[in-house]
């Protein structure tokens, strides 16, 4: 009986790692989008496809959670991690959507800088997710890096908002304020992911 349960337990890690890969892919496409803005619509569609794939993975995780008798970690932690990972993808998709919906003519230098930070944060988050399967202590190094990058994003947001409110076009101010805050929220959700992972690691140590 225990032997038959092992593949089902491993599947949780497979799904989490697949979601981490999706997040990195979406972050990289977002960076490509802001650098190659004439092709923004096609890049946004790629991100949308990754977000839809992420939704499918989240649904599969929840379904497996409800049908697995013995789980490799606490059920509430599996659900929390699945939701936080899904949130990251949703926010990356929201950034791409809003760049198009708001008819942004060209991404600002601040937007480009945010995209770089998001890629680095997504990669560190993915590495932290990869530590779950073996309970690798290296998760802590990746969590610290995510926290550092989230702080960097906080500082970037403050600087950009301060500069933004020196502008004179209220419509542009409103658009970019929401865009910058959404970009920063991606790193917040990545920090949420590593916080859940840290809680799991401490419980299972």
Backbone torsions as a table, in degrees:
resi	resn	phi	psi	omega
1	UNK	NA	-46.8	-179.9
2	UNK	-61.8	-39.6	-178.8
3	UNK	-61.1	-40.1	-178.8
4	UNK	-68.0	-24.6	-179.0
5	UNK	-79.6	-21.9	-175.2
6	UNK	-57.2	-49.5	179.8
7	UNK	-58.8	-36.0	-179.9
8	UNK	-67.7	-37.1	177.3
9	UNK	-65.8	-44.8	-179.7
10	UNK	-61.2	-29.7	-177.2
11	UNK	-61.1	-33.0	177.8
12	UNK	-59.4	-45.2	-179.3
13	UNK	-65.9	-39.3	176.8
14	UNK	-57.5	-46.2	-177.1
15	UNK	-67.8	-42.4	177.5
16	UNK	-61.4	-44.6	-178.7
17	UNK	-66.5	-37.0	176.7
18	UNK	-63.5	-39.9	178.6
19	UNK	-66.5	-38.8	176.6
20	UNK	-60.8	-40.0	177.3
21	UNK	-63.8	-40.6	177.6
22	UNK	-61.6	-40.1	-179.3
23	UNK	-64.2	-44.8	177.9
24	UNK	-61.9	-44.0	180.0
25	UNK	-60.5	-44.8	-179.7
26	UNK	-64.6	-40.7	179.0
27	UNK	-63.0	-41.1	179.9
28	UNK	-67.8	-37.4	177.4
29	UNK	-67.1	-37.6	176.6
30	UNK	-60.6	-42.0	177.8
31	UNK	-63.9	-40.9	176.5
32	UNK	-61.6	-39.7	-178.7
33	UNK	-58.9	-47.2	-176.1
34	UNK	-73.8	-20.9	177.0
35	UNK	-87.9	-26.4	-178.5
36	UNK	-122.1	63.0	-168.3
37	UNK	-65.9	-29.4	176.1
38	UNK	-57.5	-25.1	178.2
39	UNK	-101.7	26.1	-175.1
40	UNK	-59.2	-39.3	-176.8
41	UNK	-63.5	-43.8	179.7
42	UNK	-65.4	-39.5	178.7
43	UNK	-66.5	-39.4	178.5
44	UNK	-63.3	-35.4	177.2
45	UNK	-67.3	-36.7	175.8
46	UNK	-62.1	-43.3	178.7
47	UNK	-64.1	-40.4	178.9
48	UNK	-61.0	-40.4	177.9
49	UNK	-62.8	-41.6	178.7
50	UNK	-66.8	-36.8	178.3
51	UNK	-66.6	-39.7	177.6
52	UNK	-66.1	-40.0	176.7
53	UNK	-63.0	-37.1	177.2
54	UNK	-64.7	-39.7	176.5
55	UNK	-60.9	-41.6	178.6
56	UNK	-61.6	-43.1	178.3
57	UNK	-63.5	-41.2	179.4
58	UNK	-62.4	-44.1	178.3
59	UNK	-62.9	-38.4	179.0
60	UNK	-66.9	-38.7	177.5
61	UNK	-62.5	-45.7	-179.1
62	UNK	-65.8	-40.9	177.9
63	UNK	-61.7	-44.5	179.9
64	UNK	-65.6	-36.5	178.3
65	UNK	-61.2	-38.8	-177.5
66	UNK	-79.5	-11.9	-177.3
67	UNK	-117.3	2.3	179.8
68	UNK	-102.8	125.3	-177.4
69	UNK	-73.0	-48.1	179.6
70	UNK	-113.5	117.6	-179.1
71	UNK	-101.6	154.3	-176.6
72	UNK	-74.4	-9.8	177.3
73	UNK	-154.0	173.2	-178.0
74	UNK	-57.2	140.7	-177.2
75	UNK	-59.9	-40.6	-178.8
76	UNK	-65.3	-30.2	178.1
77	UNK	-72.7	-39.5	176.7
78	UNK	-61.1	-45.7	-179.1
79	UNK	-65.2	-43.8	-179.6
80	UNK	-62.4	-43.6	-179.4
81	UNK	-66.0	-42.0	177.9
82	UNK	-59.4	-43.0	-178.6
83	UNK	-67.9	-43.1	-177.9
84	UNK	-66.4	-40.6	177.1
85	UNK	-62.6	-41.7	178.1
86	UNK	-62.8	-37.6	178.8
87	UNK	-60.1	-40.3	-179.4
88	UNK	-60.1	-48.2	179.6
89	UNK	-62.3	-41.7	-179.9
90	UNK	-59.6	-40.9	-177.4
91	UNK	-72.9	-37.4	175.1
92	UNK	-61.2	-42.3	177.3
93	UNK	-63.2	-38.8	180.0
94	UNK	-63.6	-38.8	177.9
95	UNK	-61.5	-50.0	-179.2
96	UNK	-60.2	-43.1	178.7
97	UNK	-59.4	-46.8	-173.9
98	UNK	-71.1	-31.5	174.8
99	UNK	-58.5	-37.4	179.5
100	UNK	-81.0	-45.0	-177.4
101	UNK	-62.4	-38.8	-179.3
102	UNK	-80.8	0.7	179.3
103	UNK	52.9	48.1	177.3
104	UNK	-65.9	126.3	-176.9
105	UNK	-72.3	-41.7	-179.2
106	UNK	-156.5	134.5	177.3
107	UNK	-61.9	142.6	177.1
108	UNK	-75.8	166.5	174.8
109	UNK	-60.5	-35.1	177.9
110	UNK	-64.0	-39.1	177.9
111	UNK	-64.3	-42.5	178.3
112	UNK	-62.6	-42.0	179.4
113	UNK	-65.2	-39.8	177.3
114	UNK	-61.0	-42.0	-179.4
115	UNK	-60.7	-39.0	177.6
116	UNK	-62.8	-44.3	-179.8
117	UNK	-64.2	-39.0	-179.7
118	UNK	-64.3	-40.9	178.1
119	UNK	-61.2	-47.0	179.9
120	UNK	-62.2	-40.5	-179.6
121	UNK	-67.2	-42.3	178.4
122	UNK	-61.8	-41.7	-179.5
123	UNK	-65.4	-42.3	178.6
124	UNK	-67.1	-37.3	177.3
125	UNK	-63.4	-44.4	178.8
126	UNK	-60.3	-40.8	178.7
127	UNK	-64.9	-37.1	177.6
128	UNK	-65.7	-41.5	177.3
129	UNK	-60.0	-39.8	-179.2
130	UNK	-64.9	-16.7	179.7
131	UNK	-80.5	-14.6	-174.7
132	UNK	-64.1	-42.9	-172.6
133	UNK	-56.1	-41.7	-176.6
134	UNK	-107.2	4.8	-176.0
135	UNK	55.4	40.4	-178.3
136	UNK	-64.2	131.6	178.6
137	UNK	-67.5	-11.3	179.2
138	UNK	-67.0	-12.5	178.1
139	UNK	-54.4	-34.4	-175.5
140	UNK	-63.6	-41.2	178.4
141	UNK	-60.7	-42.1	-179.6
142	UNK	-70.3	-36.7	177.7
143	UNK	-64.1	-41.6	178.1
144	UNK	-61.4	-40.5	179.1
145	UNK	-65.7	-40.5	176.8
146	UNK	-62.9	-42.8	178.6
147	UNK	-62.2	-40.7	179.2
148	UNK	-63.0	-44.2	-179.4
149	UNK	-68.1	-35.0	176.7
150	UNK	-64.6	-39.4	176.0
151	UNK	-64.9	-38.2	176.6
152	UNK	-62.2	-41.3	178.4
153	UNK	-65.8	-37.1	176.2
154	UNK	-59.7	-47.1	-179.5
155	UNK	-64.3	-40.9	179.0
156	UNK	-62.2	-42.9	178.9
157	UNK	-60.6	-46.2	-179.8
158	UNK	-60.0	-44.5	-179.0
159	UNK	-64.8	-42.2	-178.2
160	UNK	-68.7	-38.9	178.4
161	UNK	-67.0	-39.3	178.6
162	UNK	-60.9	-43.6	178.9
163	UNK	-70.0	-36.4	-177.2
164	UNK	-61.7	-41.1	-176.0
165	UNK	-77.0	1.1	170.6
166	UNK	-87.2	-6.6	179.6
167	UNK	-75.2	173.2	-176.1
168	UNK	-116.6	-14.7	-177.8
169	UNK	-92.8	105.1	-175.5
170	UNK	-62.7	-32.0	179.9
171	UNK	-66.9	-45.0	178.6
172	UNK	-64.0	-37.7	177.9
173	UNK	-60.6	-46.4	-179.3
174	UNK	-62.3	-45.7	-179.0
175	UNK	-60.0	-51.9	-173.8
176	UNK	-74.0	-28.8	175.2
177	UNK	-61.0	-46.7	-179.7
178	UNK	-68.1	-39.5	179.1
179	UNK	-63.5	-46.5	179.8
180	UNK	-62.4	-41.4	-179.5
181	UNK	-67.0	-35.8	177.7
182	UNK	-69.0	-41.3	176.6
183	UNK	-58.8	-44.8	-179.8
184	UNK	-66.3	-32.8	-179.8
185	UNK	-64.4	-27.2	176.9
186	UNK	-59.2	-44.3	-179.4
187	UNK	-70.6	-31.8	175.6
188	UNK	-60.9	-45.3	-178.8
189	UNK	-68.4	-33.4	174.7
190	UNK	-63.0	-39.4	177.4
191	UNK	-64.4	-37.3	176.2
192	UNK	-60.8	-40.7	179.2
193	UNK	-59.1	-50.1	-176.8
194	UNK	-70.1	-26.7	175.0
195	UNK	-66.1	-40.9	176.2
196	UNK	-64.3	-42.7	179.2
197	UNK	-61.5	-41.7	179.1
198	UNK	-61.7	-41.3	177.3
199	UNK	-61.8	-41.2	178.6
200	UNK	-63.5	-45.5	-178.1
201	UNK	-61.6	-40.6	-179.4
202	UNK	-67.0	-37.9	178.2
203	UNK	-66.4	-35.8	-172.0
204	UNK	-97.2	0.3	-178.9
205	UNK	-67.4	NA	NA
